[in-house]
Amino acid sequence: MKIAVDFDGTIVEDKYPEIGKPQMFAFETLRELQKKHRLILWTCREGRLLKEAVEFCSINGVSFYAVNKNFPEEAYEEGNFMRKIDADMFIDDRNFGGFPGWSEIFQSVNGTMPEEKKSTKKKWFWQK
């Protein structure tokens, strides 16, 4: 699975342009997810700020398959970036419904949810 992950407000607290403190369980979860999935860093950061974010993640044991691209070899002309990422899942603090937290994301990706979440989770009209 390809998972696109936002940086500010998702991996770290939103302190843009500085790097905020890591969100609880963010790096632990991402290190586990990268063992089985392709992680793409999907952020509005560019230039030096983007490089700092990538280095911060690397220091914390997370490497990305691609950064603001669909795959590492994807090339663009100067200033002409593809902002639509081909991913199976997007993890972002601006998701509809807000950011659920890294422990719930890990459990959802791995197909397990706590019992209390299973029984109280709202079903949408298209779900059985």
C-alpha positions as semicolon CSV with decimal commas, in nm:
position;residue;x (nm);y (nm);z (nm)
1;M;0,000;0,000;0,000
2;K;0,118;0,355;-0,073
3;I;0,056;0,589;0,219
4;A;0,094;0,967;0,181
5;V;0,173;1,139;0,510
6;D;0,161;1,510;0,591
7;F;0,432;1,661;0,812
8;D;0,316;1,971;1,005
9;G;0,031;1,891;1,241
10;T;0,050;1,520;1,159
11;I;0,399;1,383;1,218
12;V;0,491;1,680;1,436
13;E;0,295;1,951;1,614
14;D;0,216;2,239;1,380
15;K;0,485;2,502;1,450
16;Y;0,553;2,592;1,085
17;P;0,805;2,711;0,974
18;E;0,983;2,556;1,273
19;I;0,965;2,183;1,336
20;G;0,727;2,106;1,620
21;K;0,758;1,829;1,875
22;P;0,679;1,481;1,741
23;Q;0,316;1,377;1,777
24;M;0,267;1,094;2,026
25;F;0,346;0,757;1,860
26;A;0,409;0,919;1,518
27;F;0,759;0,787;1,461
28;E;0,693;0,453;1,628
29;T;0,394;0,400;1,398
30;L;0,572;0,522;1,084
31;R;0,872;0,296;1,151
32;E;0,638;-0,003;1,169
33;L;0,437;0,102;0,863
34;Q;0,747;0,149;0,648
35;K;0,831;-0,219;0,700
36;K;0,529;-0,323;0,489
37;H;0,418;-0,013;0,300
38;R;0,559;0,265;0,081
39;L;0,552;0,596;0,265
40;I;0,536;0,923;0,073
41;L;0,598;1,251;0,251
42;W;0,326;1,481;0,121
43;T;0,373;1,835;0,250
44;C;0,357;2,197;0,142
45;R;0,714;2,250;0,264
46;E;0,969;2,331;-0,005
47;G;1,339;2,403;-0,032
48;R;1,534;2,427;0,293
49;L;1,223;2,371;0,507
50;L;1,144;2,049;0,320
51;K;1,503;1,927;0,354
52;E;1,488;1,992;0,730
53;A;1,165;1,792;0,760
54;V;1,307;1,497;0,565
55;E;1,626;1,502;0,776
56;F;1,423;1,521;1,099
57;C;1,226;1,214;0,994
58;S;1,544;1,031;0,895
59;I;1,706;1,103;1,233
60;N;1,393;0,951;1,390
61;G;1,421;0,635;1,180
62;V;1,168;0,709;0,904
63;S;1,266;0,716;0,540
64;F;1,028;0,788;0,256
65;Y;0,982;0,611;-0,075
66;A;0,920;0,954;-0,229
67;V;0,885;1,317;-0,118
68;N;0,609;1,526;-0,279
69;K;0,625;1,286;-0,575
70;N;0,461;0,962;-0,679
71;F;0,796;0,786;-0,715
72;P;1,162;0,889;-0,664
73;E;1,250;0,919;-1,034
74;E;0,955;1,146;-1,116
75;A;1,096;1,472;-1,256
76;Y;0,940;1,815;-1,307
77;E;1,049;2,135;-1,465
78;E;1,147;2,412;-1,224
79;G;0,840;2,542;-1,043
80;N;0,606;2,292;-1,211
81;F;0,515;2,036;-0,945
82;M;0,255;1,762;-0,947
83;R;0,061;1,811;-0,622
84;K;-0,178;1,518;-0,674
85;I;-0,015;1,213;-0,517
86;D;-0,114;0,859;-0,617
87;A;-0,167;0,695;-0,279
88;D;-0,400;0,438;-0,129
89;M;-0,428;0,630;0,197
90;F;-0,367;0,989;0,306
91;I;-0,276;1,069;0,667
92;D;-0,328;1,438;0,735
93;D;-0,443;1,650;1,028
94;R;-0,684;1,830;0,793
95;N;-0,885;1,515;0,711
96;F;-1,261;1,536;0,733
97;G;-1,333;1,452;1,095
98;G;-0,985;1,556;1,211
99;F;-0,676;1,358;1,298
100;P;-0,767;1,039;1,491
101;G;-0,420;0,985;1,643
102;W;-0,136;0,752;1,549
103;S;-0,247;0,453;1,757
104;E;-0,585;0,444;1,579
105;I;-0,416;0,488;1,240
106;F;-0,182;0,196;1,311
107;Q;-0,471;-0,024;1,421
108;S;-0,678;0,074;1,117
109;V;-0,398;0,004;0,868
110;N;-0,327;-0,332;1,031
111;G;-0,695;-0,431;1,036
112;T;-0,745;-0,417;1,410
113;M;-0,943;-0,172;1,616
114;P;-1,003;-0,161;1,990
115;E;-1,335;-0,323;2,087
116;E;-1,482;0,004;2,219
117;K;-1,411;0,168;1,883
118;K;-1,571;-0,120;1,689
119;S;-1,897;-0,095;1,877
120;T;-1,929;0,285;1,870
121;K;-1,800;0,359;1,522
122;K;-2,065;0,528;1,307
123;K;-2,153;0,342;0,988
124;W;-2,221;0,541;0,675
125;F;-2,521;0,473;0,450
126;W;-2,312;0,273;0,202
127;Q;-2,172;0,038;0,466
128;K;-2,352;-0,281;0,564
